[in-house]
Amino acid sequence: MNDITRPDRGPSSEPFDAEYAKQVLLASLVIVGMGFSVLFPLLAPIGREIGLNEIQITSIIGVSSITVFLASPRWGRLSDRWGRKNIMLIGLFGFSAGTLLFNSVLLAGLEGILQGTGLFILLIGARICHAAVMSAAMPASTAYMADITTVENRTKGMGASGAANNLGSILGPSLTALAFISLLFPLWLMAALAFMNGLLVWRFLPDAPRAKVNPTKPMHKVRYSDPRIRPFVIVGVLMFTGFALVQQTMGFRFQDALSLSTTETAKVLGLAMMCSAAASLFAQSVVVQRTRLAPFQLLKLAIPLLTIAFIVMAVSESRWVLTGAMVIQGFAMGMAGPGFTAGASLSVEAEEQGAVAGVIASCGPLGFCVGPIFGGMLYQVLPQLPYAVAAIMYVVLTFSMGRLSRGVRQA
């Protein structure tokens, strides 16, 4: 067992069992991953079922991403003050309540109680409320992992977090198999699982040890422009923007290219997402854990692979080729995620982990602010355009990695 004395409670306190805490945290992240992934294969077909167009459907994700982008840094800084566990609980119970609210509005749309502009506005409002609170979970979880890992094993710790999250991403779409009961049943079930996840963390996750802060040492407010993390912010925002162009239009791509019904789309895309998440899990649990690649090296390997996946998505209309492209995408994102989070974490001091976790957690939502809306517009012009534009973005990013790496601080 890896025991750490809690520095915030003095040497006389009971030892902190980091291995036990890590296991509880990873179990929680599995359920968080399920919650994030279960909606993606369902939203596109449900949105069309209730009369929304592609831009409206992707705008729902885009607006919630803006909310997460704005809220995550604040939750990260609050976790430095209020404690990681308290902020995680706010996010997990908020996720459950927000899911109930959003599902209720979707149900009203499916039943014909709400229609048109009124339905769309209420869906936007529900997602904003949902995102504002649930965004507390990830920065607090990331900072918690940073608290209980050393510099030497930080990348592996972040890889384990990503692996747990991706295991949830595999299980989440599998819940779409229950859509035969009703289209919303998987989402109602997820709300219950999220609530139980909050109870798990409340009961079993110990408070994380906090680093001692030297009051005479000047504190840096971690910003997006902070030169210590700027290379990771640039790569992360561009990476997630291109990823969002693709992720939020794949439901339309599968449905239109394969001429599928609403229920068939949810099942076929759900299976493809499971395969993608499985590849990501393999990358994070095997490649990241068994190699000594530096964080930015992982990013340098991942970006070209993502470019290849997006090119394949643009030119193919075969179910299995599209699924294969999603597997490549999942494997590459499995390497990129730990490199992105660990690299930024290792670039700042121990007492800044909550703040940097908030900034890093908001880079994905920042990319998803623009990506889904822009992707929906491109898809309406030509179905292949979102994937071609994402591939071009990644080609430019690939050739910029050498220059960006010169600004990376080596821990």
RODO-2510 file (C-alpha; in nm, 4 decimals, decimal comma):
residues 411
     n   res          X          Y          Z
     1     m     0,0000     0,0000     0,0000
     2     n     0,1090     0,3521    -0,0728
     3     d     0,0576     0,5532     0,2463
     4     i     0,0923     0,9295     0,2497
     5     t     0,0704     1,1460     0,5598
     6     r    -0,1961     1,4099     0,5147
     7     p     0,0027     1,7351     0,5052
     8     d    -0,2990     1,9467     0,5908
     9     r    -0,3617     1,7597     0,9162
    10     g    -0,0127     1,7280     1,0546
    11     p     0,2096     1,4286     1,1220
    12     s    -0,0110     1,2875     1,3954
    13     s    -0,3020     1,2133     1,1635
    14     e    -0,3745     0,8658     1,0293
    15     p    -0,1861     0,7764     0,7096
    16     f    -0,3616     0,8416     0,3801
    17     d    -0,4011     0,5238     0,1728
    18     a    -0,3385     0,6545    -0,1774
    19     e    -0,3976     0,3185    -0,3470
    20     y    -0,7414     0,2789    -0,1877
    21     a    -0,8319     0,6376    -0,2772
    22     k    -0,7206     0,5786    -0,6357
    23     q    -0,9420     0,2699    -0,6667
    24     v    -1,2496     0,4569    -0,5411
    25     l    -1,1736     0,7509    -0,7700
    26     l    -1,1343     0,5263    -1,0742
    27     a    -1,4611     0,3447    -0,9955
    28     s    -1,6337     0,6814    -0,9837
    29     l    -1,4794     0,7877    -1,3154
    30     v    -1,6186     0,4770    -1,4846
    31     i    -1,9712     0,5957    -1,4057
    32     v    -1,8850     0,9539    -1,5052
    33     g    -1,7683     0,8196    -1,8421
    34     m    -2,0949     0,6329    -1,8845
    35     g    -2,2895     0,9507    -1,8176
    36     f    -2,1005     1,1524    -2,0768
    37     s    -2,1191     0,8885    -2,3510
    38     v    -2,4733     0,7541    -2,3223
    39     l    -2,6282     1,0704    -2,4694
    40     f    -2,4247     1,0876    -2,7927
    41     p    -2,5791     0,7943    -2,9829
    42     l    -2,9272     0,8990    -2,8679
    43     l    -2,9385     1,2768    -2,9108
    44     a    -2,9198     1,2895    -3,2914
    45     p    -3,2050     1,0426    -3,3585
    46     i    -3,4171     1,1734    -3,0681
    47     g    -3,3622     1,5310    -3,1858
    48     r    -3,4874     1,4455    -3,5326
    49     e    -3,7784     1,2542    -3,3796
    50     i    -3,8987     1,5677    -3,1961
    51     g    -3,8592     1,7906    -3,5020
    52     l    -3,5194     1,9560    -3,4481
    53     n    -3,2773     2,0094    -3,7361
    54     e    -2,9049     1,9315    -3,7381
    55     i    -2,7958     2,2811    -3,6329
    56     q    -3,0437     2,2899    -3,3439
    57     i    -2,9329     1,9468    -3,2209
    58     t    -2,5628     2,0303    -3,2327
    59     s    -2,6340     2,3725    -3,0785
    60     i    -2,7631     2,1995    -2,7642
    61     i    -2,4218     2,0397    -2,7184
    62     g    -2,2458     2,3608    -2,8190
    63     v    -2,4268     2,5764    -2,5620
    64     s    -2,3695     2,3255    -2,2818
    65     s    -2,0018     2,3165    -2,3799
    66     i    -1,9800     2,6952    -2,3496
    67     t    -2,1225     2,6617    -2,0000
    68     v    -1,8688     2,3944    -1,9020
    69     f    -1,5900     2,6077    -2,0508
    70     l    -1,6899     2,9039    -1,8339
    71     a    -1,7579     2,7023    -1,5176
    72     s    -1,4707     2,4504    -1,5091
    73     p    -1,1884     2,6930    -1,4151
    74     r    -1,4002     2,8299    -1,1297
    75     w    -1,4767     2,4825    -0,9970
    76     g    -1,1082     2,3934    -1,0238
    77     r    -1,0050     2,6950    -0,8161
    78     l    -1,2802     2,6222    -0,5641
    79     s    -1,1464     2,2687    -0,5228
    80     d    -0,8188     2,4225    -0,4011
    81     r    -1,0160     2,6016    -0,1292
    82     w    -1,3095     2,3730    -0,0470
    83     g    -1,1433     2,0375    -0,1102
    84     r    -1,1578     1,8000    -0,4076
    85     k    -1,4188     1,5681    -0,2596
    86     n    -1,6710     1,8440    -0,1840
    87     i    -1,6531     1,9784    -0,5389
    88     m    -1,6787     1,6269    -0,6827
    89     l    -1,9986     1,5689    -0,4851
    90     i    -2,1500     1,8897    -0,6197
    91     g    -2,0711     1,7753    -0,9727
    92     l    -2,1971     1,4186    -0,9339
    93     f    -2,5275     1,4993    -0,7640
    94     g    -2,5689     1,7928    -1,0013
    95     f    -2,5179     1,5570    -1,2941
    96     s    -2,8013     1,3378    -1,1696
    97     a    -3,0409     1,6280    -1,1125
    98     g    -2,9502     1,7913    -1,4454
    99     t    -3,0088     1,4675    -1,6336
   100     l    -3,3556     1,4359    -1,4803
   101     l    -3,4354     1,7928    -1,5885
   102     f    -3,3102     1,7464    -1,9452
   103     n    -3,4864     1,4104    -1,9839
   104     s    -3,8133     1,5620    -1,8651
   105     v    -3,7992     1,8233    -2,1405
   106     l    -3,7131     1,5569    -2,4000
   107     l    -4,0092     1,3501    -2,2796
   108     a    -4,2401     1,6482    -2,3194
   109     g    -4,1146     1,6829    -2,6766
   110     l    -4,1648     1,3151    -2,7584
   111     e    -4,5159     1,3248    -2,6117
   112     g    -4,6029     1,6356    -2,8162
   113     i    -4,6594     1,8504    -2,5071
   114     l    -4,3828     2,0874    -2,6222
   115     q    -4,2953     2,1657    -2,9827
   116     g    -4,0977     2,4001    -3,2018
   117     t    -3,9110     2,7003    -3,0673
   118     g    -4,0429     2,6605    -2,7134
   119     l    -3,9119     2,3044    -2,6927
   120     f    -3,5733     2,4082    -2,8312
   121     i    -3,5364     2,6979    -2,5840
   122     l    -3,6260     2,4755    -2,2874
   123     l    -3,3778     2,2097    -2,4010
   124     i    -3,1066     2,4759    -2,4206
   125     g    -3,1965     2,6038    -2,0737
   126     a    -3,1983     2,2539    -1,9251
   127     r    -2,8561     2,1735    -2,0690
   128     i    -2,7109     2,5001    -1,9372
   129     c    -2,8359     2,4215    -1,5855
   130     h    -2,7059     2,0663    -1,6184
   131     a    -2,3636     2,1708    -1,7477
   132     a    -2,3106     2,4486    -1,4944
   133     v    -2,3189     2,2049    -1,2025
   134     m    -2,1910     1,8776    -1,3473
   135     s    -1,8786     2,0585    -1,4746
   136     a    -1,7481     2,0505    -1,1162
   137     a    -1,6748     1,6767    -1,1321
   138     m    -1,3887     1,6519    -1,3835
   139     p    -1,1513     1,9301    -1,2684
   140     a    -1,1874     1,8133    -0,9070
   141     s    -1,1226     1,4509    -1,0104
   142     t    -0,8187     1,5475    -1,2186
   143     a    -0,6755     1,7566    -0,9347
   144     y    -0,7435     1,4710    -0,6904
   145     m    -0,5390     1,2339    -0,9085
   146     a    -0,2591     1,4913    -0,9234
   147     d    -0,2680     1,5146    -0,5421
   148     i    -0,2169     1,1419    -0,4927
   149     t     0,0488     1,0811    -0,7610
   150     t     0,4131     1,1770    -0,7767
   151     v     0,5909     1,3541    -1,0616
   152     e     0,7308     1,0202    -1,1800
   153     n     0,3934     0,8463    -1,2094
   154     r     0,1717     1,1455    -1,2964
   155     t     0,1305     1,0459    -1,6632
   156     k     0,0384     0,6898    -1,5628
   157     g    -0,2070     0,8232    -1,3053
   158     m    -0,3747     1,0429    -1,5647
   159     g    -0,3723     0,7477    -1,8024
   160     a    -0,5499     0,5360    -1,5411
   161     s    -0,8101     0,8109    -1,4995
   162     g    -0,8600     0,8234    -1,8734
   163     a    -0,8831     0,4451    -1,8915
   164     a    -1,1529     0,4409    -1,6240
   165     n    -1,3402     0,7167    -1,8037
   166     n    -1,3149     0,5266    -2,1314
   167     l    -1,4310     0,2042    -1,9716
   168     g    -1,7396     0,4047    -1,8808
   169     s    -1,7535     0,5284    -2,2398
   170     i    -1,7698     0,1651    -2,3502
   171     l    -2,0458     0,0795    -2,1059
   172     g    -2,2450     0,3992    -2,1644
   173     p    -2,3409     0,3386    -2,5292
   174     s    -2,4212    -0,0224    -2,4406
   175     l    -2,7168     0,1146    -2,2455
   176     t    -2,8695     0,2166    -2,5807
   177     a    -2,9592    -0,1523    -2,6215
   178     l    -3,2320    -0,0740    -2,3663
   179     a    -3,3846     0,1841    -2,6019
   180     f    -3,6383    -0,0825    -2,7055
   181     i    -3,8097    -0,0138    -2,3718
   182     s    -3,8235     0,3555    -2,4601
   183     l    -3,5842     0,5987    -2,6276
   184     l    -3,5297     0,7797    -2,2978
   185     f    -3,4944     0,4768    -2,0718
   186     p    -3,1104     0,4674    -2,0977
   187     l    -3,1003     0,8330    -1,9885
   188     w    -3,3331     0,7775    -1,6905
   189     l    -3,1161     0,4834    -1,5856
   190     m    -2,8059     0,7010    -1,6139
   191     a    -2,9575     0,9611    -1,3815
   192     a    -3,0030     0,6892    -1,1171
   193     l    -2,6473     0,5594    -1,1658
   194     a    -2,5064     0,9130    -1,1336
   195     f    -2,6882     0,9567    -0,8024
   196     m    -2,5481     0,6272    -0,6727
   197     n    -2,2042     0,7413    -0,7877
   198     g    -2,2391     1,0479    -0,5657
   199     l    -2,3232     0,8223    -0,2729
   200     l    -2,0165     0,6073    -0,3509
   201     v    -1,7843     0,9078    -0,3406
   202     w    -1,9495     1,0534    -0,0308
   203     r    -1,9176     0,7289     0,1625
   204     f    -1,5862     0,5790     0,0481
   205     l    -1,3583     0,8432    -0,1067
   206     p    -1,1262     0,9950     0,1564
   207     d    -1,0432     1,3646     0,1537
   208     a    -0,7383     1,4251    -0,0625
   209     p    -0,4170     1,5446     0,1011
   210     r    -0,3506     1,9105     0,0297
   211     a    -0,0128     2,0603    -0,0443
   212     k     0,1236     2,3105     0,2051
   213     v     0,1198     2,6627     0,0692
   214     n     0,4101     2,8946     0,1505
   215     p     0,2445     3,2276     0,2389
   216     t     0,5598     3,4211     0,1424
   217     k     0,5703     3,2691    -0,2053
   218     p     0,3914     3,4719    -0,4751
   219     m     0,0980     3,2825    -0,6242
   220     h     0,0455     3,2636    -0,9992
   221     k    -0,3121     3,2718    -1,1193
   222     v    -0,3211     2,9977    -1,3805
   223     r    -0,4649     3,1372    -1,7042
   224     y    -0,4952     3,0071    -2,0581
   225     s    -0,2097     3,2385    -2,1585
   226     d     0,0209     3,1101    -1,8830
   227     p     0,3440     3,0284    -2,0710
   228     r     0,3922     2,7157    -1,8621
   229     i     0,0800     2,5493    -2,0031
   230     r     0,0279     2,7474    -2,3259
   231     p     0,1491     2,4675    -2,5610
   232     f    -0,0960     2,2230    -2,4056
   233     v    -0,3817     2,4740    -2,4202
   234     i    -0,3203     2,5435    -2,7910
   235     v    -0,2998     2,1736    -2,8787
   236     g    -0,5972     2,0874    -2,6579
   237     v    -0,8350     2,3512    -2,7937
   238     l    -0,7536     2,2742    -3,1574
   239     m    -0,7594     1,9000    -3,0945
   240     f    -1,1003     1,9083    -2,9271
   241     t    -1,2447     2,1494    -3,1850
   242     g    -1,1632     1,9075    -3,4657
   243     f    -1,2821     1,6140    -3,2577
   244     a    -1,6125     1,7911    -3,1887
   245     l    -1,6694     1,8557    -3,5598
   246     v    -1,6641     1,4803    -3,6047
   247     q    -1,8166     1,3487    -3,2824
   248     q    -2,1359     1,5516    -3,2990
   249     t    -2,2152     1,4681    -3,6613
   250     m    -2,1418     1,0934    -3,6605
   251     g    -2,5032     1,0186    -3,5660
   252     f    -2,6194     1,1934    -3,8829
   253     r    -2,3413     1,0287    -4,0853
   254     f    -2,4370     0,6755    -3,9803
   255     q    -2,8101     0,7370    -4,0202
   256     d    -2,7878     0,8986    -4,3648
   257     a    -2,5061     0,6912    -4,5183
   258     l    -2,6585     0,3609    -4,4057
   259     s    -3,0287     0,4632    -4,4352
   260     l    -3,1051     0,3669    -4,0753
   261     s    -3,4106     0,4290    -3,8608
   262     t    -3,3938     0,6232    -3,5346
   263     t    -3,3623     0,3115    -3,3182
   264     e    -3,1184     0,1440    -3,5592
   265     t    -2,8959     0,4531    -3,5578
   266     a    -2,8771     0,4506    -3,1790
   267     k    -2,7748     0,0829    -3,1791
   268     v    -2,5227     0,0969    -3,4671
   269     l    -2,3567     0,4184    -3,3503
   270     g    -2,3608     0,2930    -2,9929
   271     l    -2,1661    -0,0181    -3,0991
   272     a    -1,9163     0,1943    -3,2952
   273     m    -1,8662     0,4202    -2,9938
   274     m    -1,8085     0,1160    -2,7737
   275     c    -1,5375    -0,0064    -3,0119
   276     s    -1,3807     0,3401    -3,0168
   277     a    -1,3822     0,3589    -2,6385
   278     a    -1,2334     0,0082    -2,6164
   279     a    -0,9429     0,1190    -2,8368
   280     s    -0,8971     0,4241    -2,6182
   281     l    -0,9013     0,2050    -2,3085
   282     f    -0,6305    -0,0153    -2,4623
   283     a    -0,4132     0,2869    -2,5387
   284     q    -0,4455     0,4224    -2,1853
   285     s    -0,4179     0,0961    -1,9943
   286     v    -0,1408    -0,0619    -2,2035
   287     v     0,0463     0,1908    -2,4197
   288     v     0,0535     0,4739    -2,1656
   289     q     0,1095     0,2488    -1,8643
   290     r     0,3918     0,0407    -2,0182
   291     t     0,5924     0,3070    -2,1978
   292     r     0,7974     0,5982    -2,0736
   293     l     0,6856     0,8451    -2,3385
   294     a     0,6763     1,2073    -2,2251
   295     p     0,3334     1,3781    -2,2344
   296     f     0,4058     1,5865    -2,5441
   297     q     0,5471     1,2809    -2,7241
   298     l     0,2108     1,1111    -2,6790
   299     l     0,0445     1,4114    -2,8428
   300     k     0,2902     1,4043    -3,1337
   301     l     0,1958     1,0414    -3,2025
   302     a    -0,1792     1,0913    -3,1601
   303     i    -0,2433     1,3891    -3,3898
   304     p    -0,1349     1,2179    -3,7182
   305     l    -0,3457     0,9111    -3,6314
   306     l    -0,6496     1,1316    -3,5787
   307     t    -0,5867     1,2938    -3,9173
   308     i    -0,5976     0,9511    -4,0840
   309     a    -0,9218     0,8603    -3,9038
   310     f    -1,0963     1,1791    -4,0184
   311     i    -0,9890     1,1312    -4,3812
   312     v    -1,1373     0,7805    -4,3765
   313     m    -1,4627     0,9148    -4,2285
   314     a    -1,4852     1,1710    -4,5088
   315     v    -1,4433     0,9245    -4,7972
   316     s    -1,6248     0,6135    -4,6712
   317     e    -1,9937     0,5257    -4,6407
   318     s    -1,9443     0,1667    -4,5225
   319     r    -2,0601     0,0802    -4,1719
   320     w    -1,7513    -0,1231    -4,0857
   321     v    -1,5030     0,1190    -4,2406
   322     l    -1,6625     0,4058    -4,0489
   323     t    -1,6474     0,1927    -3,7341
   324     g    -1,2808     0,1180    -3,8044
   325     a    -1,2097     0,4899    -3,8383
   326     m    -1,3723     0,5461    -3,5010
   327     v    -1,1470     0,2748    -3,3537
   328     i    -0,8390     0,4605    -3,4833
   329     q    -0,9824     0,7829    -3,3434
   330     g    -1,0411     0,6213    -3,0050
   331     f    -0,6889     0,4775    -2,9880
   332     a    -0,5341     0,8144    -3,0734
   333     m    -0,7481     1,0058    -2,8243
   334     g    -0,6516     0,7447    -2,5644
   335     m    -0,2895     0,8538    -2,6023
   336     a    -0,3643     1,2228    -2,6379
   337     g    -0,5785     1,2557    -2,3238
   338     p    -0,3168     1,1517    -2,0636
   339     g    -0,0470     1,3457    -2,2489
   340     f    -0,2596     1,6572    -2,2434
   341     t    -0,3648     1,6447    -1,8778
   342     a    -0,0386     1,5101    -1,7312
   343     g     0,1745     1,7539    -1,9292
   344     a    -0,0160     2,0546    -1,8012
   345     s    -0,0235     1,9178    -1,4456
   346     l     0,3528     1,8669    -1,4441
   347     s     0,4095     2,2229    -1,5654
   348     v     0,2769     2,3912    -1,2476
   349     e     0,3305     2,3708    -0,8737
   350     a     0,1513     2,1374    -0,6302
   351     e    -0,0670     2,4131    -0,4840
   352     e    -0,1886     2,5070    -0,8343
   353     q    -0,3239     2,1648    -0,9317
   354     g    -0,6894     2,2584    -0,8843
   355     a    -0,6508     2,5758    -1,0871
   356     v    -0,4691     2,4068    -1,3748
   357     a    -0,7172     2,1165    -1,3703
   358     g    -0,9983     2,3670    -1,4159
   359     v    -0,8249     2,5324    -1,7108
   360     i    -0,7416     2,2009    -1,8752
   361     a    -1,0916     2,0639    -1,8132
   362     s    -1,2347     2,3654    -1,9969
   363     c    -1,0239     2,3201    -2,3132
   364     g    -1,2427     2,0329    -2,4338
   365     p    -1,5668     2,2268    -2,3798
   366     l    -1,4097     2,5296    -2,5524
   367     g    -1,3516     2,3115    -2,8568
   368     f    -1,7049     2,1774    -2,8273
   369     c    -1,8429     2,5328    -2,8169
   370     v    -1,7546     2,5874    -3,1819
   371     g    -1,7182     2,2354    -3,3162
   372     p    -2,0759     2,1024    -3,2895
   373     i    -2,2437     2,4171    -3,4265
   374     f    -1,9909     2,4571    -3,7075
   375     g    -2,0077     2,0834    -3,7754
   376     g    -2,3859     2,0942    -3,8075
   377     m    -2,3632     2,3816    -4,0563
   378     l    -2,0965     2,2039    -4,2627
   379     y    -2,2936     1,8796    -4,2614
   380     q    -2,5981     2,0532    -4,4051
   381     v    -2,3837     2,1841    -4,6922
   382     l    -2,2120     1,8501    -4,7594
   383     p    -2,1986     1,5441    -4,5303
   384     q    -1,8250     1,4930    -4,5905
   385     l    -1,7248     1,8507    -4,5025
   386     p    -1,6969     1,8242    -4,1193
   387     y    -1,4468     1,5386    -4,1503
   388     a    -1,2455     1,7051    -4,4282
   389     v    -1,2199     2,0309    -4,2318
   390     a    -1,1155     1,8433    -3,9152
   391     a    -0,8463     1,6571    -4,1130
   392     i    -0,7083     1,9847    -4,2517
   393     m    -0,6968     2,1343    -3,9002
   394     y    -0,5010     1,8352    -3,7753
   395     v    -0,2549     1,8483    -4,0658
   396     v    -0,1734     2,2079    -3,9702
   397     l    -0,1473     2,1071    -3,6036
   398     t     0,0865     1,8171    -3,6902
   399     f     0,3330     2,0515    -3,8599
   400     s     0,3128     2,2934    -3,5640
   401     m     0,3972     2,0394    -3,2937
   402     g     0,7734     2,0817    -3,3201
   403     r     0,7555     2,4548    -3,2572
   404     l     0,5057     2,4162    -2,9733
   405     s     0,7190     2,1517    -2,8012
   406     r     0,9981     2,4050    -2,7495
   407     g     0,7797     2,5815    -2,4930
   408     v     0,7120     2,2685    -2,2858
   409     r     0,8603     2,2614    -1,9383
   410     q     1,0173     1,9289    -1,8440
   411     a     0,9288     1,8235    -1,4903
***
